[in-house]
Structure formats: structure tokens, C-alpha cells
């Protein structure tokens, strides 16, 4: 199965945000290359909010290009087989947590469509949550200006609404 086919299946199985989900599915139907960065109409990206539920905190990266605190994430690459693999790869690369990250079961937590500068127009982000292993040591990557654990209650003060909504949806999935 191709990454494109996996993305279609994942999105068809995602019950929340039906209008936005349909935008993603229409994009993929119209663009066979719609999961990759060269698709100038927009492309699918994968991200993961790295969370440590026992210590009630999340790991955010200060994005080098955007200057914003965000979850880990990025572009699909030719070697990626699934959207889950994209999200997990990006979470590991950007967090520096070499092993032990695991995606929260149940598929994507949220979708977030945001405009980006030309030549592309949209990132169609499929957002997951990744559970950090006990004692995880984060290490800053070259894609970040900083990397920091934030208590849940501090996220709204440092991050934009999309990250706050992702945290809320993740906590709801975790049961509180």
C-alpha cells in the first residue's frame, strides 16, 4: 500500500472534524502527489504532540523558521509507508528521543489545515499524540531554536490555538 492510499484510509476512518476531513480527502483525490512537499496545491504533513502524562507535561519545539512553540512534525518522505510512521519519525527526529516513543492508540487526534508561504499554499496536518517513555531525555535538533517541557496549564500561554486544541483533544482521549 502506498502512503497516499494509507492517508486516504486513515482519513476515511477519522470520525471527527468531518468538513475538514472531507477537504483532505478531496485534496488527495485531486492530487496523486498530495502527500509530498512538491505538490504546490498543498500537501499532507504528519505531526505528534509528545506528552508525558505521568508528569502532566508536553514537549514543544521552538520552530526555527516560524519562531513559534509547536508540536513535532513535518513533511512526508518517500520512504514513509504510513502517516503514523511520518508522525513517529518526526517526533523522534525533532525531540531527540531516540527510542520508546509510542503513538496514542486510536489514530489521529486532530486535523489542522494552515496556510504557508508560496510556492505551496497549504499544510494539511494529520496530528497524533506520542507518549514519551519514562525518563525520556529530549535533545534539541537543528530544526529547532529550543526544546522544552511545558506543564499542561502553561501551553496556552506559549503556543497558538492549534497546539492548545491538540493538547485538549489528546487529554480528552486520555480520559482527562
Secondary structure, 3 states (H helix, E strand, C coil): CCHHHHHHHHHHCCCCCHHHHHHHHHHHHHCCCCCCCCCCCCEEEEEEEEEECCCCEEEEEEECCCCCEECEEEECCCCCCCHHHHHHHHHHHHHCCCCCCEECCCCCCEEEEEECCCCCCEEEEEEEEEECCCCCCCCCCCCEEEEEEEEHHHHHHHECHHHHHHHHHHHHHHCC
